[in-house]
Amino acid sequence: MGDFFSLAFLDTIRDKVLPGLWPMVAALVACAVLVPLAIRISRRTDLMAMPGGRHAHTAPTPLLGGLAMFVGFAIAVIVFVPSSLTRTGVLVVSGLAAVLLIADDRWKVSPGVKFGFQLLVALMAVFVFGFVITYFGLPGSGGYGSARLVSLGWLAIPVSLFWLLGMQNTVNFLDGVDGLAAGVVFIVALTLLIAAAGKDQIEVVRFAGALAGACAGFLLFNFSPARIFMGDSGSHFLGAAVGVISILGVAKVAVGFALAVPILALALPIADTAWAIVRRRRDRSSVARPDLDHIHHRLQAMGLNPRQTCFVFYSATALLGTVGLMMFGHRRILAVVLVAALVIASTVAADWLQRTGTRISTPFLRRLLSEPGSR
């Protein structure tokens, strides 16, 4: 415990983590102000998600949350991140995703057009601003955490495009429960912030802090029961931002497994997205066709409410993200996150068992706890 509160540790927090706190607070406050405005604009422009079909909400709900999140994020980045081509690239790429996908929220464009928008965002990031994954890490022979860097060569561009497209679709598929996508990305952004702080990537720390703050500010209005949705505009903004910030974390420091941090943190939604694609191809249906077979839908079918479903995803994201951070040497944080995740998981499980009246058969415990002579 003393290591957590040593002078060296506190100095590290001040010099490497605090630079991300101010953008986080600024984005949170900006979103807290902007989201109510977005709610009013959505109602006046009739940009609303209507109930019915696969949508669980019972009343028309505003859809401009994504644009409010981007503006809050942009304000924090402009104020706290020094002007550079990288800053411009992050804002242009994430902003392009937010603006283009408003068309899908308004008119429900075809899957082909939607993919075209996603591809345009990815191409802009790779070819205009140079957000490219140039290498990856393989386990090395130098002990724990060592790695051997392998250059991707000509595969760098297709791998980078695939990563950016995958991040946009992963967050988009995740956005099916009030508060789920914003909460998961909030945890992922904090994970990226800690990883970047450990490698003195202060610029990435600030980007990740701003993204976390935007998600937190939006969650004030989006946690169940939601008063506003992020829409495809918001989910694609978050996916593009996570994708680009992750690439920055890899490109700016030669560290093996750097990309493993966001991959592990998003392992559950990534696996869900991959299985959705396989499932739909197996059923000979469009990959873009929405259904009710995602993990979050199945959890709700088991009896969990939207908040409990979010807590399950939050716990999994925090645990898996911490495993990724261990590769950066942050091993002590695992105990803290593990205890917190177990508390959340046990609380959700106990509440579900109580509400549903489910009883778990434990005859061995009855025998163990029975009175002597009553067996």
N, C-alpha and C positions, 0 to 999 in steps of 0.2 A: 504493500500500500504506500510505503514511503516513496517508492519510485515515481508514483503518480503525482506526488506533490513536492518533488525535489525542485530546487532552484533551476536546474538545467531543463527539467520538463516544463516549468512555467515560462522560462525564456523561449523555449520552442513554440509554445502556444502563442506567446505574444508576437514573435517574429514571423511565424509561418502560417498560423491558423487565423489570427485576428484580421489579417488583410482580407479574408473572405467573409468575415462577420459583417463588416459595414455594407458591402454590396447586398448581402442577404437581408439585412434590416431595411435597406433602401427599397429593394424590390418588393419585400413584404408589404411595406407601408404603401408603396405606389399601387400595388395590386388591390390592397384593401380599399383604396380610394377609387380606383378605376373600374373594378368589377361592378359596383352598384350602377355606375354610369353605363357600363355595357349592358346591364339588365334593362335599363330604360330604353337604350337605343335599339336593342333586340325587339322589344315590344312595339316600338314605334315603326320599325321597318318590317315587322312580322317575320323576323328571322328566329323561328321557334321550332323546337322539337315537339311534334304532336304525339300524344299517347296512342297506344294501340300497337298491334303486331307483336314484334319481339321486345318492344319498349315497356318497361315495368312502371314508369311514372304514370300518374293518373291525371295530370294537368299539363297544358302547354308550358314548356320550359325554355327560357332564353338560351341562345346558342353561341353568343359572341364572347364566351369566356376565354377562348384561345387568343383572340386579339388583345384582350386586356392583359393576359399573362405576358405576351410578347412585349407590349409597350412597357410594362413594369420591369421586365428583364432588361430591355434596351436602355431605359432610364438609368438603372443601376450600373450597367456596363459603361455607358457614356461618361458617367460621373466618376467612376472609380478605376476604370481600366485605361491606361495611357493610349493615346491615339496611335494606331499602327495598322498595317495591312491585315494582320491577324484579327484585330478587333472589328475592322470593317467586314472581313469575311464572315465572322461568326454572326454578326448582326444581319448581313445581307442574306446569308443562307437560311438562317432560322426565320427571318422575317418573310422571305420568299415562300417558305413552307406555310407560314401562318396565313399569308394573304391569298395564295393560290387556292388553298383548300377551303376557303370560304365559299367558293363556287360549289363545292360538293355539299356543304351545309345548306346552301340556298336552293340548288336545283337538282341535287343527287345525280351527278354526272356518271357516265358509264365507267365500268372498271378499266377500260382501256385509256380513257382520258385521265382518270385518277392516277393510273400507273405512269402516264406521261408526265403529270405534275411531279410525282415522286422522283422520276428519273431526271427531270430538269433540275430539281433541287440538288440531287447527287452530282450531276455533271457540273453544275455551277461550283459546288464545293471543291471538286477534284481538279477541274481544268482551269478555272478562273483564279481560285485562291490557294490551290496547291495543298489541300487537306488530303494527304495520301499516307497510307500505312506502308512503310518501305521495308519493314522487317518484322519478324516475330521471334519469340524465344523458345528454345528447347531445353529440357533439363540438362544441366552441366554436371561435371564430375567434382565440383569444388565444395560439395556439401549442401546444407540446407539453403534454399533460396538462390543457388547459383544457376546460371543459365548460359546457353550458347546462342548468340544472335545469328539468325539466318536471314539473308537478304531475299526479298521477294522478287527482285528483278522485274521482268515484264509483267509479272502477276500483280504488281503493286496497284495498278489502276483498277483492274477488275475486282480485286479483293476489296479495295476501298469503296467502289461503287456498291458492291454487294453489302458491305457493312452499313452504309448509309441508307440504302433501300430497306435493309433488314430492320434497322432501328426505327424507321418511320412506321413500318408495318407492325412491328412488335408492340409499340406503344398504342397504335391505333386499335389493334385487336384487344389490348388490355383494357381499353376504355369502355367497359361494359357495366360497371357498378359505380354508384356515387362515391367519389373520393378515391377510387382505386388507382387510376393512372397517375394522378397528381401526387398521391402519397408515396407510391412506389418510386417515381422519378425523384421526389424529394430525398428519399433515402439513398438512391443511386448517386444523386448530386453530392450529398454529404460524403459518400464513400470516395468519390472522385476527388473531393476537396482534401480529404485526409491523405489519400495516396499522393496527390500533387504536393501537399505541404511537406511530406516526408522526403521529397526530392527537390525541394527549393524551387518549385514551379509556381511562383507567386501569381503570374498572370492566369494560369489555369485555376488556381485557388479562387481568384476573384470571379472568373467566369462561372465556376461551379457554385460559389456562394450566391451569385445573382440568380442562377437557375433554381437553387433550393428555395430562396426567398420568394420567387415568383410562384412556385408551387405551394408554399405555405400560405401566402396571401390568398391564393385562389381557393385553397381548401377551406378557408373560413366560410365560404359560400357554397362549396361543392360537396362537403361531407354530408352524408345521408341525414335527413332528406335534402337533396340538392335544390338550391334556388337558381342555379345556372349550370349549364353544361359547357365543356370546353369545345365540343364538336370536333369534326375532323381537322379543322384549322388548328385547334389546340394540341391534339394528339400528334399531329405531324410536326408542329413547332417543337414540342418536347422531344420527339424522336430525332429530329434533325439536330437539335442542340446537344443532346446526349451523344449522338454519333460524332459530331465535330469536336466537342470538348474531349471526348475519349481519344480521338486521333491526335489532338494536340498533346495529350499526356504521353502518347507513344512517341511522337515525332521529336519532342523537345528534349528527351533524355534517353540515353541508350540503356534501357532496363528491360531485361527479359521478363515476359509475362505481364507487361504493363497493360495490355489489352484484356488480360484475364480478370482484372478487377471489375469492369463493367459487365463482362460476359457472365461472371459468376453472380454478381448482384442481380442481373436480369435473367438468371438461368431458368426460373420458373416461367415467366412470360415468353422467353425465347423458345423453350420446349413446347409450350402451349401453341405458339404460332407455327412451329414446325409440324406438330401433330395435326393442327387444323388443315394445313396445306396437304399433308398426306391423306388425311381423312376425306377431304373433298375431292381429291384426284381419284381416290379409290372408289368413291361413290359416283364418279363421272360427272361431277358438278363443278361449277366455276369456283376457282380458288377465292375469288372476291365475294362469293355468296355468303351473307351472314347466317349464322345458325346459333343454337342455344347449347352447344356442346363444349364450350370453353370451360376451363377449370373453374372459373368464378361462377359460371352458371351451374355447374355440377355441385359446387359447395352449397349454393342456395337451394338446389333441389334436395340436398340432404337435410335442410332445415335451418341453415345459417342465415341470419339476416344480412343486409348489405354491410353494416358496420363490422360484424364478426368476420365476414368474408374479407374485408379490407385488412383486419388485424392479422388474419392468417397470412395474407400476402406480405404485409409489412414485416412480420416476424421472419418469414422465409427470406425476404430480400435482405434484411439486416444480417441474418446469420450467414448467408452465402456471400454477401459483400465483405463481411469480416474475414471469411476464409480467403478471399482475394487479397485483402489488406495484409494478411499474414505473410504473403509472398513479398511484401515490401518491408517486412520486419516488424509490423505492428502486432506482435503476438499477445501482448498484455491486454489489448482491448477485447480479445475474444471472450474472456471470462465475464466482463461487464455485459456485453451484448447477449451472451448465452443466457445469463440469469434473467435479463429483461425479456428476452424472447420466450423463455420458458414460463415466466409469470403471465405474459399476455396469452400464450397458447393455453395454459391451464385455466385461465379465467374464461376464455371463450368456450373451452370444452365443458367446464362446469356449468356455465350459463345455458349452453345447448342441451346438456343432459337434463337440467332442471326444467327447461321450457318444454321439451319434448316428452318428458317422463320416461326416457330411455333408462333401462337398468342393465348394468353390466354384470353378467353372471360370474361370481368369484367364489365358488364352493370351497376352495382351499383356504380363503380368508375366514369363512364362516367356521370351518373346522379349527383353524388356528386360534380364533378368538372366542370359541364356545367355552362355556363354564366347564370346569373339571367334573367329570362324571356324567356329562349330558350328551356325550357322543354316541 
